[in-house]
Amino acid sequence: MTAPTPLARDEAPASGRIRVEPEDFFVEELLGFDPDGAGGHGLLIVEKRGANTGWVAAQLARSAGVPVRDVGFSGHKDRHAVTRQAFTVPLAHDFDVERCREWQGEGYAVLAAARHGRKLRPGSHRANRFVLRIRELAGDRDAVEACLRDVAAHGVPNYFGPQRFGRDGANLRMALEWAAGRGAPPRERAQRSFVLSAARSALFNTVLAERVRRGDWQRLLPGEAVVLDGRRSFFHAATIDATLEQRCRDFDVHPSGPLPGTGASPASDVALEVEQEALVDHVALVELLVREGLEHERRSLRLPVRAFEWQFEPGDALVLQFTLPRGTFATAVLHELLADAWDAGEGGE
């Protein structure tokens, strides 16, 4: 279930190397709001290089003299990259927030700091901006250009990236063992959450892969649970009329797939039949999620790639710039372009 997923196009037109240097993979978190300028937290913009988010949170907690559990952040960002993301730390009311800009260490530095009234929670940012350099690009230039134009116009299948399943798929294997009754559930709450998340992500990818094979991953089917662009809310569409089809073409709405859990799927008719057929061999994994009390949710099958620009550089290099909504993966974009992208690992949420 962690194998490379089917492509929306016939084949990836190129190969190349990514992450040769951390600077080849730049990610900037876009919060979608400004710090409110008051309150008991400092909202810090931190640039890190070759460091993971949890480790940086621990360093900030040490500087602030607070437990690491009190440090907030919106999403885990890639380690093998240069990233900018927001953290919040509790601060005494008489503490000069500008002093936070002195906090730095090997692999991280605070670039900006302001007062804020609440702790950041996972998923509180709006989007991520990526600047990626692909080195030693090999492939027909015209075919690469055609692929890039197609991605800009139509988006890509919204796969969860391979990092969602743990190193070498370890979290998903643990979920499969747990579901089959051959392994004990993780003791730690955080690890338990990672394992259940890996299970849901794999089931979603399985349904999406089937829609890609059918060629309707970006088209609404009768009975579709239609998600609104940039939101988690959805509505059921028993029939698909011309207005809905146009809204889908305009990226205002998207077809959706299941994040299984308690409660019936809101899809029906053809859309539900495709889901059920795709998951028929994974009933035990679905039942595990139900037993653990996760609620059924929906996720867009299509990932719009916005503000997409590219530039070919001397030395067979290609630089891509684009913005993706939170909770999505740059791996999904690279997967359509590079034959070996799925094995490259991380891709940022």
PEJOPE-V349094 format. One record per residue. RES is the residue in three letters. PHI is phi in radians with two decimals (none if undefined). Layout:
res={RES & RES}
phi={PHI & PHI}
This chain:
res={MET & THR & ALA & PRO & THR & PRO & LEU & ALA & ARG & ASP & GLU & ALA & PRO & ALA & SER & GLY & ARG & ILE & ARG & VAL & GLU & PRO & GLU & ASP & PHE & PHE & VAL & GLU & GLU & LEU & LEU & GLY & PHE & ASP & PRO & ASP & GLY & ALA & GLY & GLY & HIS & GLY & LEU & LEU & ILE & VAL & GLU & LYS & ARG & GLY & ALA & ASN & THR & GLY & TRP & VAL & ALA & ALA & GLN & LEU & ALA & ARG & SER & ALA & GLY & VAL & PRO & VAL & ARG & ASP & VAL & GLY & PHE & SER & GLY & HIS & LYS & ASP & ARG & HIS & ALA & VAL & THR & ARG & GLN & ALA & PHE & THR & VAL & PRO & LEU & ALA & HIS & ASP & PHE & ASP & VAL & GLU & ARG & CYS & ARG & GLU & TRP & GLN & GLY & GLU & GLY & TYR & ALA & VAL & LEU & ALA & ALA & ALA & ARG & HIS & GLY & ARG & LYS & LEU & ARG & PRO & GLY & SER & HIS & ARG & ALA & ASN & ARG & PHE & VAL & LEU & ARG & ILE & ARG & GLU & LEU & ALA & GLY & ASP & ARG & ASP & ALA & VAL & GLU & ALA & CYS & LEU & ARG & ASP & VAL & ALA & ALA & HIS & GLY & VAL & PRO & ASN & TYR & PHE & GLY & PRO & GLN & ARG & PHE & GLY & ARG & ASP & GLY & ALA & ASN & LEU & ARG & MET & ALA & LEU & GLU & TRP & ALA & ALA & GLY & ARG & GLY & ALA & PRO & PRO & ARG & GLU & ARG & ALA & GLN & ARG & SER & PHE & VAL & LEU & SER & ALA & ALA & ARG & SER & ALA & LEU & PHE & ASN & THR & VAL & LEU & ALA & GLU & ARG & VAL & ARG & ARG & GLY & ASP & TRP & GLN & ARG & LEU & LEU & PRO & GLY & GLU & ALA & VAL & VAL & LEU & ASP & GLY & ARG & ARG & SER & PHE & PHE & HIS & ALA & ALA & THR & ILE & ASP & ALA & THR & LEU & GLU & GLN & ARG & CYS & ARG & ASP & PHE & ASP & VAL & HIS & PRO & SER & GLY & PRO & LEU & PRO & GLY & THR & GLY & ALA & SER & PRO & ALA & SER & ASP & VAL & ALA & LEU & GLU & VAL & GLU & GLN & GLU & ALA & LEU & VAL & ASP & HIS & VAL & ALA & LEU & VAL & GLU & LEU & LEU & VAL & ARG & GLU & GLY & LEU & GLU & HIS & GLU & ARG & ARG & SER & LEU & ARG & LEU & PRO & VAL & ARG & ALA & PHE & GLU & TRP & GLN & PHE & GLU & PRO & GLY & ASP & ALA & LEU & VAL & LEU & GLN & PHE & THR & LEU & PRO & ARG & GLY & THR & PHE & ALA & THR & ALA & VAL & LEU & HIS & GLU & LEU & LEU & ALA & ASP & ALA & TRP & ASP & ALA & GLY & GLU & GLY & GLY & GLU}
phi={none & -1.79 & -1.15 & -0.90 & -1.55 & -1.12 & -1.49 & -1.30 & -1.92 & -1.03 & -2.83 & -1.20 & -1.45 & -2.59 & -2.34 & 3.11 & -1.96 & -2.09 & 1.05 & -1.08 & -2.19 & -0.93 & -1.14 & -1.26 & -2.30 & -1.89 & -2.26 & -2.14 & -1.32 & -1.90 & -1.20 & 1.52 & -2.68 & -1.78 & -1.03 & -1.42 & 1.46 & -2.65 & 2.06 & -1.63 & -2.17 & -1.79 & -1.70 & -1.97 & -1.71 & -2.05 & -1.76 & -2.28 & -2.40 & 1.14 & -2.38 & -1.60 & -1.11 & -1.07 & -1.17 & -1.11 & -1.01 & -1.15 & -1.17 & -1.15 & -1.06 & -1.12 & -1.13 & -1.47 & 1.25 & -2.23 & -1.12 & -1.09 & -1.16 & -1.50 & -1.46 & -1.87 & -2.68 & -1.57 & -2.76 & -1.35 & -1.98 & -1.00 & -1.40 & -1.49 & -2.90 & -1.84 & -2.30 & -2.15 & -2.58 & -1.68 & -2.28 & -2.09 & -2.33 & -1.14 & -2.32 & -1.08 & -1.15 & -1.66 & -1.47 & -1.32 & -1.08 & -1.11 & -1.16 & -1.09 & -1.24 & -1.47 & -1.35 & -2.80 & -2.87 & -1.08 & 1.61 & -2.71 & -2.75 & -1.44 & -1.62 & -2.64 & -2.61 & -2.68 & -1.22 & -2.59 & -1.57 & -2.58 & -1.29 & -1.19 & -2.02 & -0.98 & 1.43 & -1.48 & -1.49 & -1.60 & -2.84 & -2.25 & -1.82 & -2.02 & -2.28 & -2.09 & -1.92 & -1.82 & -1.75 & 0.91 & -1.16 & -2.23 & 2.66 & -1.15 & -1.06 & -1.13 & -1.17 & -1.11 & -1.04 & -1.10 & -1.10 & -1.10 & -1.13 & -1.15 & -1.08 & -1.07 & -1.43 & -2.11 & 1.36 & -2.40 & -1.02 & -1.52 & -1.18 & -1.23 & -1.28 & -1.07 & -1.14 & -1.14 & -1.74 & 1.51 & -1.06 & 0.96 & 1.32 & -1.09 & -1.18 & -1.21 & -1.06 & -1.11 & -1.11 & -1.13 & -1.13 & -1.07 & -1.12 & -1.47 & 1.37 & -1.77 & -2.51 & -1.42 & -1.18 & -1.03 & -1.38 & -1.36 & -1.05 & -1.12 & -1.15 & -1.03 & -1.11 & -1.09 & -1.18 & -1.16 & -1.12 & -1.07 & -1.10 & -1.10 & -1.12 & -1.15 & -1.15 & -1.06 & -1.02 & -1.12 & -1.18 & -1.06 & -1.03 & -1.18 & -1.15 & -1.14 & -1.06 & -1.31 & 1.46 & -2.14 & -1.19 & -2.01 & -2.22 & -1.37 & -1.78 & -0.96 & 1.49 & -1.12 & -1.53 & -1.61 & -1.69 & -1.44 & -1.05 & 1.31 & -2.38 & -1.60 & -1.27 & -2.60 & -2.47 & -1.52 & -2.11 & -1.11 & -2.22 & -1.96 & -1.68 & -1.12 & -1.15 & -1.13 & -1.05 & -1.19 & -1.07 & -1.20 & -1.09 & -1.49 & 1.13 & -1.42 & -2.40 & -2.48 & -1.16 & -2.27 & -2.20 & -1.50 & -1.89 & -1.08 & 3.07 & -1.18 & 1.64 & -1.31 & -1.10 & -1.35 & -1.36 & -2.61 & 0.92 & -1.09 & -1.05 & -1.21 & -1.03 & -1.13 & -1.02 & -1.12 & -1.15 & -1.16 & -1.79 & -1.05 & -1.60 & -2.23 & -1.06 & -1.08 & -1.21 & -1.09 & -1.12 & -1.06 & -1.13 & -1.15 & -1.05 & -1.43 & 1.44 & -1.24 & -1.52 & -1.09 & -2.30 & -2.13 & -2.44 & -1.05 & -1.34 & -1.99 & -1.97 & -1.21 & -1.93 & -1.75 & 0.89 & -1.51 & -2.33 & -2.57 & -2.58 & -1.45 & -2.04 & -1.02 & 1.45 & 1.02 & -2.03 & -2.32 & -1.90 & -1.95 & -2.26 & -2.87 & -2.15 & -2.18 & -1.13 & -1.04 & 1.40 & -2.08 & -2.24 & -1.08 & -0.94 & -1.11 & -1.30 & -1.09 & -1.01 & -1.32 & -1.73 & -1.96 & -1.10 & -1.94 & -1.16 & -1.08 & -1.39 & -1.37 & 1.59 & -1.19 & -2.79 & 1.36 & -1.90}
